């Protein structure tokens, strides 16, 4: 645990008692603060009270009397589409609002660091797609090279549940826009921007607000080094804003699909090969095609970003290459779950928006595509023209018929996962890939994308056994 600094003797309200909220309450108490907790769910309050935390309805009049700050869990709106009632009360009362990420950055460095030979470093990764894989891959590269590292944030553990870092340790954080948008302190040593595509637009009042939330990771404290994906206009703009000129190697530009040139520091992937250029000269090249844990151009972009971070941390190219080759991949992200009769079965349940689905569709050939779910703002028009490898779609979800009507490929309305998998397995021929890449959220039928991916894997296992 990382005790929160600077709150000793203060009364700090904590709203939302899931993983991040409870870990924040524990870290606040460990740092000498007095947490007051609230969650609208009685079961969550019961768990907090079982750990000895006082619970108080923070939405009642006068609830913020004597409260020094409010810590908000990332899933709770604080501005758009409208503030949660408790957040609204805090804003009216003038009580500072923060989250566990802000607490982490102001608390992770301690006086113990003065005696370390090498100060610990924090790598923070944000973006629309690929941030989980990129974060996990950075962590894997470090561990496979023998460097102590911890992984947390939007993946794995809550940030305040981490062990205090030791001499030379690296902490890798995956940060969503929900987390970067509210944090009062954002001071990573290395910050990564993977890419940007429409997502969570209601929460950020449009693309401008969404990009602004991501950009805060680079603007609030200013990282020592930035790794920026430049395949979209927003990434190019961000890299330009951070750079003092063409030779400024504090910014490492990364790309998948285009060759980058110039006197700066670039890492890019083309036709399955990763290349590193610096000062106009090629430094290294790695063949990514045989790496089963990183299929497709979208994963090659993730590999470029992770490679750039590892190089910035001092790892040699051949050490990184060995780490890339041993990376097993993450569950529910282009995960090969079975191969039978010449057919490959891939679980990419994390493809919860159109852009991530397009990336998955570009990674495989001869696709039997299982898609559908809770459609996100913006519709499915961006899929048009991107489905050339799809032989047939099998649509799930409560609104499967409406979803299917928007596709530009042959589609069968299946509604539930078992039927979709059964029909895809029956139709599949050797060389085909049965791909779950929903292009939609899971909440119409499942609690989360992980549950949806597990349902797919179980349905595949049953279909192949039969």
C-alpha positions in Angstrom: 0.0 0.0 0.0 1.1 3.6 -0.7 0.0 5.8 2.2 -1.5 9.1 1.1 0.7 12.0 2.0 -0.4 15.5 3.0 -3.8 14.5 4.5 -2.9 13.8 8.1 -5.7 14.7 10.5 -8.0 15.8 7.6 -11.5 14.5 6.9 -11.6 13.1 3.4 -14.8 11.9 1.8 -14.7 8.9 -0.6 -17.4 8.4 -3.1 -17.7 5.0 -4.8 -16.5 1.9 -2.9 -15.4 -0.4 -5.7 -11.7 -1.4 -6.1 -10.3 2.1 -6.4 -12.5 3.7 -3.8 -11.8 1.1 -1.1 -8.1 1.2 -1.8 -8.1 5.0 -1.6 -9.9 4.8 1.8 -7.4 2.4 3.1 -4.4 4.5 1.9 -6.0 7.6 3.3 -6.4 6.0 6.7 -2.8 4.6 6.5 -1.6 8.2 5.9 -3.4 9.5 8.9 -6.5 10.9 7.3 -10.1 10.3 8.5 -12.1 8.8 5.5 -15.9 9.2 5.3 -17.3 6.9 2.7 -20.4 6.6 0.6 -21.8 4.4 -2.1 -25.4 4.2 -3.3 -25.1 0.4 -3.2 -25.8 -1.0 0.3 -23.6 -4.1 -0.3 -20.6 -1.7 -1.0 -21.3 0.2 2.2 -21.4 -3.0 4.1 -18.0 -4.0 2.8 -16.6 -0.7 3.8 -18.1 -0.8 7.3 -16.8 -4.3 7.8 -13.3 -2.7 7.4 -14.1 -0.1 10.0 -14.9 2.8 7.7 -17.6 5.3 8.6 -20.3 5.7 6.0 -22.4 8.9 5.6 -24.8 9.9 2.9 -22.8 12.6 1.2 -25.8 13.8 -0.8 -27.7 15.1 2.3 -27.6 18.8 3.2 -24.6 19.7 5.3 -22.8 16.5 4.5 -19.6 18.4 3.5 -19.4 20.5 6.7 -15.9 19.9 8.0 -14.8 17.8 4.9 -11.5 18.8 3.4 -11.7 17.0 0.1 -13.7 14.5 -2.0 -12.2 11.5 -3.7 -14.3 10.2 -6.6 -14.2 6.8 -8.2 -13.5 6.9 -12.0 -16.9 5.6 -13.1 -18.8 8.4 -11.5 -19.5 11.5 -13.6 -18.2 14.8 -12.3 -19.2 17.2 -15.0 -20.8 15.6 -18.1 -23.4 14.5 -19.0 -24.3 15.8 -15.5 -22.5 15.7 -12.2 -23.4 13.0 -9.7 -25.5 14.5 -6.9 -22.7 14.1 -4.4 -20.1 15.7 -6.7 -22.6 18.5 -7.4 -22.9 19.1 -3.6 -19.1 19.2 -3.3 -18.8 21.7 -6.1 -21.4 24.0 -4.4 -19.6 23.6 -1.1 -16.2 24.5 -2.6 -14.7 21.2 -1.5 -11.7 20.1 -3.7 -12.5 17.1 -5.8 -9.8 14.6 -6.8 -9.4 10.9 -7.5 -7.0 8.0 -6.5 -4.7 8.8 -9.4 -4.1 12.3 -8.1 -3.5 10.9 -4.6 -1.0 8.4 -6.0 1.1 11.0 -7.8 1.3 13.3 -4.8 2.2 10.3 -2.5 4.4 7.9 -4.4 7.7 9.8 -3.9 9.0 9.7 -0.3 12.2 10.7 1.5 13.3 7.1 1.2 14.1 7.8 -2.5 17.0 10.0 -1.4 19.0 6.9 -0.5 18.3 5.0 -3.7 21.0 4.7 -6.4 18.3 5.0 -9.1 15.0 6.7 -8.3 11.9 4.8 -9.2 10.1 5.8 -12.3 6.4 5.9 -13.3 5.2 5.2 -16.9 1.6 6.2 -17.6 -0.3 5.0 -20.7 -3.5 6.5 -22.1 -5.3 6.5 -25.4 -8.5 5.1 -26.9 -7.3 1.6 -28.0 -4.4 -0.6 -27.1 -3.5 1.0 -23.8 -4.1 -2.2 -21.8 -1.9 -4.3 -24.2 0.7 -1.6 -24.3 0.8 -1.3 -20.5 1.0 -5.1 -20.0 3.6 -5.4 -22.7 5.8 -2.7 -21.1 5.5 -4.5 -17.8 6.4 -7.8 -19.5 9.4 -6.4 -21.2 10.8 -5.0 -18.0 10.2 -8.2 -16.0 11.6 -10.5 -18.7 14.7 -8.3 -18.7 15.0 -8.7 -14.9 13.9 -5.2 -14.0 11.5 -5.0 -11.0 8.1 -3.5 -12.2 4.5 -3.2 -11.0 1.4 -2.9 -13.2 -1.7 -1.0 -12.0 -4.5 1.5 -12.8 -7.2 0.6 -15.2 -5.6 -2.8 -15.4 -4.7 -5.1 -12.5 -4.4 -3.5 -9.1 -5.6 -0.1 -7.8 -2.8 2.4 -7.9 -2.7 2.9 -4.1 -2.6 -0.9 -3.5 0.8 -1.0 -5.0 3.9 -1.7 -2.9 6.0 1.3 -2.3 8.6 1.2 -5.1 12.2 0.3 -4.3 15.6 1.2 -5.8 15.3 1.4 -9.6 11.7 0.0 -9.7 9.3 1.0 -12.5 5.5 1.4 -12.0 3.4 1.1 -15.2 0.0 2.6 -15.1 -2.8 2.2 -17.6 -5.0 5.4 -17.3 -8.4 5.9 -18.9 -9.9 9.3 -19.7 -12.1 8.9 -16.6 -8.9 8.8 -14.5 -6.9 11.5 -16.2 -9.8 14.0 -16.4 -10.1 14.6 -12.7 -6.7 13.9 -11.2 -5.1 17.0 -9.6 -1.6 15.6 -9.9 -0.3 13.9 -13.1 3.5 13.7 -13.1 4.7 10.5 -14.8 8.3 10.2 -15.9 7.2 8.8 -19.2 3.8 9.3 -20.7 2.3 7.4 -23.6 -0.5 8.3 -26.0 -1.5 5.4 -28.2 -4.2 6.8 -30.4 -7.6 8.5 -30.4 -11.0 7.4 -31.7 -14.6 8.3 -30.7 -15.5 6.8 -27.3 -17.1 7.9 -24.0 -18.3 11.1 -25.8 -21.3 11.6 -23.5 -18.9 11.6 -20.5 -16.7 14.3 -22.1 -19.2 16.3 -24.1 -17.7 15.3 -27.5 -14.4 14.6 -29.1 -12.8 17.9 -27.9 -13.5 17.1 -24.3 -12.4 13.5 -24.7 -9.0 14.6 -26.3 -8.6 17.2 -23.6 -9.0 14.6 -20.9 -6.2 12.5 -22.5 -4.0 15.5 -23.1 -4.0 16.4 -19.4 -1.5 13.5 -18.8 1.0 15.5 -20.8 0.1 19.0 -19.8 -0.5 19.0 -16.1 3.1 18.1 -14.9 5.1 17.6 -18.1 6.7 14.1 -18.4 10.5 13.8 -19.0 9.7 11.9 -22.1 6.6 11.4 -24.2 5.8 8.5 -26.5 3.1 9.6 -28.9 1.2 7.7 -31.6 1.0 10.0 -34.7 -1.4 8.1 -36.9 -4.2 10.5 -36.1 -4.3 14.3 -36.3 -4.7 14.6 -32.5 -1.4 12.6 -31.9 0.4 14.7 -34.4 -0.9 17.9 -32.7 0.1 16.6 -29.3 3.7 15.6 -30.4 4.0 19.1 -32.0 2.9 20.8 -28.8 5.4 18.8 -26.7 8.4 19.2 -29.0 10.8 22.1 -29.1 11.8 21.3 -32.7 12.6 18.4 -35.1 15.6 17.2 -33.2 13.9 17.1 -29.7 14.2 13.5 -28.7 12.2 14.0 -25.6 9.2 13.1 -27.9 9.3 9.7 -29.5 6.8 9.4 -32.4 5.4 6.0 -33.1 3.3 4.7 -36.0 1.9 1.6 -37.5 1.6 1.6 -41.3 3.7 4.6 -42.2 7.4 5.3 -42.3 8.4 8.2 -40.1 11.3 10.4 -41.1 13.3 13.3 -39.8 16.1 14.0 -37.4 14.2 13.1 -34.2 13.4 9.8 -32.5 10.9 7.5 -34.3 9.6 3.9 -33.9 7.3 2.6 -36.6 6.0 -0.7 -38.0 5.5 -1.5 -41.7 4.6 -4.8 -43.3 5.2 -6.5 -40.0 8.7 -5.1 -39.2 9.4 -2.7 -36.4 12.1 -0.1 -37.0 13.8 2.4 -34.7 15.3 5.6 -36.3 17.3 8.2 -34.5 19.0 11.3 -36.0 18.0 10.0 -39.4 19.7 6.6 -39.0 18.2 3.2 -38.4 19.1 1.8 -35.0 17.2 -1.5 -34.9 14.7 -3.7 -36.7 12.5 -6.5 -35.4 10.3 -8.9 -37.3 6.9 -8.9 -35.5 5.2 -11.3 -37.8 6.0 -14.5 -35.9 4.9 -13.1 -32.5 1.6 -14.8 -31.8 0.7 -12.6 -28.9 0.7 -9.5 -31.0 -1.3 -10.2 -34.2 -2.2 -7.4 -36.6 -1.3 -3.8 -37.3 -3.0 -2.5 -34.2 -0.9 -4.7 -32.0 2.2 -3.7 -34.0 1.4 -0.1 -33.0 1.2 -1.3 -29.3 4.6 -3.0 -29.8 6.1 0.2 -31.1 4.9 2.2 -28.1 6.1 -0.4 -25.7 9.5 -0.7 -27.5 9.9 3.1 -27.3 9.3 3.1 -23.6 11.7 0.2 -23.0 14.4 2.0 -25.0 13.7 5.2 -23.0 14.3 3.2 -19.9 17.6 1.9 -21.2 16.8 -1.6 -22.5 18.8 -2.8 -25.5 17.0 -3.7 -28.8 17.8 -7.4 -28.6 16.7 -7.6 -25.0 13.4 -6.0 -26.1 13.1 -8.4 -29.0 13.4 -11.4 -26.7 10.7 -9.9 -24.5 8.3 -9.3 -27.4 8.7 -12.9 -28.6 7.7 -14.3 -25.2 4.7 -12.0 -24.7 1.6 -14.2 -24.2 -1.1 -11.6 -25.0 -3.9 -10.4 -22.8 -7.3 -12.2 -22.4 -10.1 -10.8 -24.5 -7.7 -8.8 -26.7 -7.0 -10.6 -30.1 -6.7 -13.8 -28.0 -6.4 -17.1 -29.9 -8.6 -19.4 -27.8 -8.7 -22.5 -30.1 -7.7 -23.9 -33.4 -9.5 -26.9 -34.8 -10.1 -28.2 -38.3 -8.0 -25.5 -39.8 -10.2 -22.8 -38.2 -8.8 -20.3 -35.7 -11.0 -18.9 -32.9 -10.1 -15.4 -31.7 -11.6 -13.6 -28.7 -11.4 -9.8 -29.0 -14.3 -8.9 -26.7 -12.4 -5.8 -25.7 -13.2 -4.4 -29.2 -16.0 -2.3 -27.6 -16.0 0.5 -30.1 -16.1 0.7 -33.9 -12.4 1.7 -34.3 -11.1 -1.2 -32.2 -13.3 -3.5 -34.2 -11.9 -2.2 -37.5 -8.4 -2.8 -36.2 -9.3 -6.4 -35.3 -11.0 -7.0 -38.7 -7.8 -5.8 -40.4 -5.7 -8.4 -38.5 -7.2 -11.6 -39.9 -8.4 -13.0 -43.2 -11.6 -15.0 -44.1 -13.5 -13.9 -41.0 -16.7 -15.3 -39.5 -17.5 -12.2 -37.5 -19.5 -12.3 -34.3 -20.5 -8.7 -33.5 -23.2 -6.6 -31.8 -24.2 -5.4 -28.4 -25.0 -2.0 -27.0 -24.3 0.4 -29.8 -22.2 3.5 -28.9 -22.7 7.1 -29.9 -21.7 7.7 -33.5 -23.2 4.6 -35.1 -21.5 2.0 -37.2 -20.9 4.0 -40.4 -17.1 3.8 -39.9 -17.3 0.1 -40.4 -18.3 0.5 -44.0 -15.5 -0.4 -46.4 -13.5 -2.0 -43.6 -15.1 -5.4 -43.8 -13.5 -6.8 -46.9 -12.2 -9.9 -45.0 -15.5 -10.7 -43.5 -17.3 -13.7 -45.1 -20.4 -13.4 -42.9 -21.5 -11.6 -39.7 -23.4 -13.2 -36.8 -25.0 -10.5 -34.8 -25.7 -10.8 -31.1 -27.4 -8.4 -28.6 -30.9 -7.2 -27.8 -30.9 -4.9 -30.8 -29.3 -7.4 -33.1 -31.8 -6.7 -36.0 -31.1 -3.0 -36.0 -27.3 -3.6 -35.7 -27.4 -6.0 -38.6 -29.2 -3.5 -40.9 -26.3 -1.1 -40.6 -23.6 -3.6 -41.8 -22.4 -3.8 -45.3 -21.8 -7.6 -45.3 -24.1 -10.6 -45.2 -25.5 -10.8 -41.6 -27.4 -13.4 -39.7 -29.4 -12.3 -36.7 -28.5 -14.7 -33.8 -29.2 -12.5 -30.7 -27.4 -14.8 -28.2 -23.8 -15.9 -28.1 -24.4 -19.7 -28.2 -26.4 -19.5 -31.4 -23.9 -17.1 -33.0 -21.0 -19.4 -32.2 -22.9 -22.5 -33.3 -23.8 -21.0 -36.7 -20.2 -19.6 -37.2 -18.7 -23.0 -36.4 -21.1 -24.8 -38.7 -20.3 -22.4 -41.6 -16.5 -22.1 -41.0 -14.1 -23.7 -43.5 -10.4 -24.4 -43.2 -8.5 -21.1 -43.3 -11.3 -19.2 -41.7 -11.1 -17.2 -38.5 -14.1 -17.0 -36.1 -13.7 -13.6 -34.5 -15.5 -12.0 -31.7 -15.0 -8.3 -32.2 -18.4 -6.8 -31.1 -17.9 -3.1 -32.0 -20.3 -2.4 -29.1 -20.5 -2.3 -25.4 -21.5 -5.5 -23.5 -24.0 -4.1 -21.0 -27.2 -5.1 -22.8 -26.4 -8.8 -22.1 -23.3 -9.0 -19.9 -21.8 -7.2 -16.9 -18.6 -6.4 -18.7 -16.5 -7.3 -21.8 -14.6 -9.9 -19.8 -17.9 -11.8 -19.1 -18.8 -11.6 -22.8 -15.4 -12.9 -23.8 -15.7 -15.8 -21.4 -19.1 -16.6 -22.7 -17.6 -16.7 -26.2 -14.8 -19.0 -25.1 -17.2 -21.4 -23.4 -19.6 -21.4 -26.4 -16.6 -22.3 -28.7 -15.5 -25.1 -26.4 -19.0 -26.6 -26.3 -19.5 -26.3 -30.1 -16.1 -28.0 -30.8 -16.8 -30.8 -28.3 -20.2 -31.5 -29.9 
